[in-house]
Amino acid sequence: MLSWAVDLGANSVGLGSASIIDLSTGAVKEWVGEEDYNRTASSASVGEAIADAEAKGLDVFLKPQIHALNPESYQYTGSDYSNLTDRNLAISDPTAFFAGYQRYISQWATLAEQYHIPLLSIGNEMLAATKPEYTAYWDDIIASVRVLYGGKLTYAALTDVQYPLNSEVLQIQFWDKLDYVGVDMYPDFPTGTITPTVAQLDSVWVTQGWKRYLADIAASTGKQIIFTETGSPSFVGAANRSIYTDALIGKADTQTDMVTQANWYQSFMDTWAGSMKPDWLVGTFFWNNDPPEFPGLYDVTGYTIFDKPAAIVVTSAFDAINFLAVSQNSFTGSAGNDRIKLYGNAGQAKSTDTVHDATVIRAQTFTPTFVIMRYGAQ
C-alpha cells in the first residue's frame, strides 16, 4: 500500500485504525468484524507502518477513529457500527465517556511523539460527542494531548453544505485550541444522471458553494483547512449520495462504475488543485488507497482507487504527468523491436463520448487505436 502511494506521487499518507467505544462507559475495545477480521491495528503494527512510510519518504498523518453500535446506521453504511455521526446517539455518562476517550487518544499521542509524527487527529466524525455542551471535555483532552505530543493537531469533522445538521465543522467550539481545521468532505451531487460527466460535477461544486462555505470557516476560525478525508466509491450512482448510499458497497447486485469515480476525482482536481487551490487549503488526504490484500477493506465498488482508473487521475495531478497524452501512449518500433505488447493500462481516450469522459477510459476498455508507421510511411 505504501509503495503504491509513492507511485501515485503522494508526499504524505494517513494511517489509522478503528476501534469500538461503549457510549455509556467510555470503554474502548478492538473491532472484530466479519470472518473474524480485526479492523483494529495494534500499536506495534502501526509503528511498523510508520517506519515503512518514513523510509519511503512519506510524511505521516495519524488519524485514529472510534465507532459505536448503532443499528440504524446500516441503511447508510451497511454496518451496525459507525462513526458517531448520528447526533441523536445518547452519551448517558459524559464524564465516563470522555475519560475513556482521553485514555484512548492519549495512546495515539504517545505513539505520535515516539515516531515524531508531524500531524495527529484527535478525533474523527463524532457529531454526537462534539456538541457545544461537551466543549470543556475537549479542551481538557487537547491540553492533555499537548503534554504528550509536540506536533500539530487537528480534528476530522464531517462537513456538509447541503445538510447543515450534518456539518460538524460548524458546531465545534474548540477549533481555537487546534492548529488546523480538518474537513471530512463527501458531497452529495444530484446531477440528474447516475454517471455524471466531469463538467456536470464541476458545475455542482460551484452551485453548492463549497469554496465560499469553507472560505468562511477558515476566516471565522482563523485556521487553515486540511481535507482529512474525501473521495468517491466506484458504483453506479455513487455521486448522488443521498439516494445511492454506502450501504450498496460490496452487495452482490451493486453495479461497478469506475467512470463515476474517475470523473469525481478529475472534477476534484479541476476545483481544488493547481491554480484553483485556495490559500487556506493546506492539503488533501483521499479516502482511500487500500489494496486487495486487505480483506474486509477493499472492494471493487468501494472507495479505494487502488488499480482503478481514478488512480491515473490522481497520479497525473500529483506528478504532473498526463497519462492520456499522445507522448505517453506512443510506442517506437525498430528492426530489433518489432512487436508491441499491450499492458493493462493502455487504452484510447474517447473524447467524443458524451457520457464517459476521456480521462476514465484508460485501463477500463482496452480499445486502443494504432497507426502503424513503417520506415516513416503510414
Number of C-alpha atoms within 10 A of each C-alpha: 15 20 11 15 20 17 13 20 16 19 14 19 21 23 15 18 17 20 20 22 24 18 24 14 18 22 17 19 14 16 21 14 13 10 8 9 13 16 18 20 16 12 13 10 10 18 16 12 17 26 15 14 23 17 10 14 13 20 18 24 22 24 21 22 23 26 22 19 17 16 13 14 18 14 13 17 17 18 16 15 19 23 22 24 22 17 15 10 15 12 17 11 12 17 15 17 21 22 16 19 21 20 17 21 22 21 13 23 25 16 20 23 16 12 13 14 20 16 22 28 23 25 20 24 26 22 23 18 26 22 15 12 10 17 16 12 18 21 17 14 19 20 11 16 23 17 11 17 22 17 16 15 23 24 26 27 28 22 22 21 17 14 10 12 13 19 21 23 24 16 16 20 18 19 18 13 14 18 17 24 26 27 27 26 20 17 22 21 23 18 16 10 14 17 23 25 23 23 14 18 24 19 15 17 18 12 9 15 12 18 15 11 12 20 16 12 18 17 11 9 15 15 18 20 24 20 18 25 20 18 21 26 28 28 27 21 26 30 29 19 16 14 12 17 19 22 15 22 23 18 11 7 8 14 16 19 18 24 27 28 32 29 29 29 27 26 22 19 19 18 20 16 17 12 8 10 15 16 9 16 19 13 14 20 18 20 19 19 21 21 17 15 9 11 14 15 16 19 19 20 24 22 24 25 29 21 17 20 22 27 22 26 27 22 19 18 20 17 12 12 15 15 17 20 10 10 9 11 12 10 12 10 14 9 7 6 8 8 11 9 6 10 9 11 17 20 20 22 20 16 12 9 9 9 13 20 21 19 23 27 23 23 19 16 14 15 14 13 9 9 7 12 10 9 9 6 6 7
